[in-house]
Every structure is written in C-alpha cells, then in structure tokens.
Amino acid sequence: MSSLPQPTVFQLYLPETGQTLAARADDTLLQTLLRAGVAWPASCRNGTCRACMGRLVQGRVRYAIEWPGLLPEEKATGCVLPCAAYPLEDVTLSGPGA
C-alpha cells in the first residue's frame, strides 16, 4: 500500500510575537494563522476587502487569482493579502498596521 505524498510545509514567522508556524504550501497564510489561533483581521477571504493586509518582510508567496486588491505601490513595498497568498518558501509576515 503506497502512502499519499505529504504537502510541502514552510515556516511562517511572525516577528511581533516571535511565533513560528508550520505553513502548508496548499493553505493560504490566513488559514495557517487562524488554525494556530492567531488573532488576524479578515473579512472577505478572497483578496478584495483588504482587512487582512500585512507586510511580507521576507520570502515569496503566490496567488491563485489575479493580483488581489493591492495597488502597485503596495505590492512594491511588500504588502500582501494573507487570505489569498500561498507560501512558496519560508516567510516572515508583519501584522496589520506594522
């Protein structure tokens, strides 16, 4: 009997709290945060309301949709919408308002 391949898991580091979370490549950053009990603002969960916006300090993410709800200037300064962002590697994420 063969086992199913395990999903790739990265680290999601939150500098404000010092927490390091296991972030599956097939889960959004917001799913990882909420599963770990991190209080993170969110509303739409599809990249349009911007309530969950944080800043990607380090690492890369991918989006399953066209660039969601961010202005080019925000994207250039590292803003990310965790509700629609999937990790491509270990990431460091600063919280809303940071």
Phi and psi in degrees as a GROMACS rama.xvg file:
@    title "Ramachandran Plot"
@    xaxis  label "Phi"
@    yaxis  label "Psi"
@TYPE xy
-91.6385  148.49  SER-2
-94.9811  152.98  SER-3
-72.1408  146.957  LEU-4
-65.1715  141.313  PRO-5
-80.5392  143.517  GLN-6
-67.305  151.169  PRO-7
-67.3452  136.98  THR-8
-123.699  130.745  VAL-9
-113.821  176.816  PHE-10
-103.048  136.526  GLN-11
-114.321  111.325  LEU-12
-102.794  132.595  TYR-13
-112.071  101.745  LEU-14
-62.9974  -30.2073  PRO-15
-65.3654  -33.1257  GLU-16
-110  -13.5392  THR-17
77.4667  9.28024  GLY-18
-79.4467  143.041  GLN-19
-121.578  123.166  THR-20
-114.159  151.149  LEU-21
-82.0954  118.526  ALA-22
-113.634  109.754  ALA-23
-70.7899  142.099  ARG-24
-64.4639  -22.577  ALA-25
-99.1545  10.6625  ASP-26
-116.855  146.285  ASP-27
-69.7464  161.2  THR-28
-59.8419  -37.6351  LEU-29
-63.7458  -41.9085  LEU-30
-58.8813  -41.5099  GLN-31
-63.0396  -46.3444  THR-32
-60.3835  -49.0488  LEU-33
-67.4915  -38.4288  LEU-34
-61.6064  -32.5388  ARG-35
-85.0866  -1.06493  ALA-36
82.499  15.9085  GLY-37
-76.9502  128.739  VAL-38
-76.8341  106.845  ALA-39
-133.222  126.777  TRP-40
-64.3964  141.437  PRO-41
-162.089  152.788  ALA-42
-138.54  -73.4264  SER-43
-74.7182  -33.595  CYS-44
63.5125  23.5316  ARG-45
-137.668  15.3451  ASN-46
85.9255  15.9921  GLY-47
-111.206  -32.3195  THR-48
-82.9001  -23.5986  CYS-49
72.6928  7.05721  ARG-50
-62.2591  -29.7694  ALA-51
-92.9791  3.24189  CYS-52
-51.9156  132.121  MET-53
-133.329  -171.968  GLY-54
-122.424  125.455  ARG-55
-81.4915  105.874  LEU-56
-79.5548  -36.3874  VAL-57
-152.225  146.309  GLN-58
101.927  -179.247  GLY-59
-132.278  149.956  ARG-60
-130.963  165.148  VAL-61
-125.461  158.243  ARG-62
-118.72  140.971  TYR-63
-85.1837  -5.38256  ALA-64
-125.016  166.995  ILE-65
-53.8014  157.857  GLU-66
-46.1174  114.068  TRP-67
-81.3592  135.964  PRO-68
33.5526  24.8515  GLY-69
-119.686  140.054  LEU-70
-74.9773  154.274  LEU-71
-55.4326  -36.4396  PRO-72
-66.0162  -38.1617  GLU-73
-67.0568  -44.0541  GLU-74
-58.9515  -43.0142  LYS-75
-64.6351  -27.2242  ALA-76
-95.7629  8.32097  THR-77
95.0824  7.81154  GLY-78
-64.513  145.477  CYS-79
-145.312  149.725  VAL-80
-108.117  99.0121  LEU-81
-57.098  -24.347  PRO-82
-67.8217  -20.0854  CYS-83
-125.184  5.76532  ALA-84
-103.968  131.172  ALA-85
-111.721  135.379  TYR-86
-70.4915  140.816  PRO-87
-104.581  -12.3864  LEU-88
-164.768  -177.29  GLU-89
-59.1281  138.309  ASP-90
-131.023  151.899  VAL-91
-116.01  126.324  THR-92
-126.047  120.113  LEU-93
-87.4837  144.524  SER-94
-73.3233  172.901  GLY-95
-56.4908  135.384  PRO-96
79.1269  0.207126  GLY-97
